[in-house]
Amino acid sequence: MPTLELTRDEIVAEMERVAHARRGASAAELIAAYRAGTLDDPGQVGDVLVLAGLLDPADSYFAG
């Protein structure tokens, strides 16, 4: 099976695309709600959460 490699910017762009399409919110907002335990139906954006897990927890994306 081929391996797909994504840059950090590609990961962020895909997270944002999916988050806006499915929830009309930024991926950062969804991730923050998930971490706070307040995200309704996290399975709907499970792929966003998985992609977020590929980023370094100290990534500047999570700062703002």
C-alpha positions in Angstrom: 0.0 0.0 0.0 1.4 3.4 -0.9 2.3 5.9 1.8 0.8 9.4 1.7 3.0 12.1 3.0 1.6 15.5 3.9 3.4 18.7 5.0 2.3 20.5 8.1 0.6 23.1 5.9 -1.3 20.4 4.0 -2.4 18.9 7.2 -3.7 22.2 8.5 -5.4 23.0 5.2 -7.2 19.7 5.1 -8.3 20.0 8.8 -9.7 23.5 8.0 -11.4 22.4 4.8 -13.2 19.5 6.6 -14.1 21.4 9.7 -15.7 24.3 7.7 -17.5 21.9 5.4 -19.0 19.8 8.2 -19.4 22.2 11.0 -18.9 25.7 9.7 -16.2 26.2 12.3 -12.4 26.3 12.3 -10.6 23.1 13.1 -8.9 24.9 16.0 -12.3 25.6 17.5 -13.4 22.0 17.1 -10.1 20.6 18.6 -10.4 23.0 21.6 -14.0 21.8 22.2 -12.9 18.2 21.9 -10.1 18.7 24.4 -12.6 20.5 26.8 -15.1 17.6 26.4 -17.8 19.9 24.9 -17.7 18.8 21.3 -21.0 17.2 20.2 -20.7 14.2 18.0 -16.9 14.1 17.7 -17.2 11.2 15.3 -18.5 13.6 12.6 -15.0 15.2 12.6 -12.9 12.2 13.6 -10.6 12.7 10.7 -9.9 16.3 11.8 -9.0 15.0 15.2 -6.7 12.3 13.8 -5.0 14.8 11.5 -4.5 17.1 14.5 -2.7 14.2 16.3 -0.1 14.3 13.5 1.0 17.8 14.5 3.4 18.4 17.3 1.4 19.4 20.4 3.6 22.5 20.7 2.8 23.5 17.1 1.8 27.2 16.8 -1.5 26.1 15.3 -2.8 25.2 18.7 -1.8 28.5 20.3 -4.5 30.6 18.8 
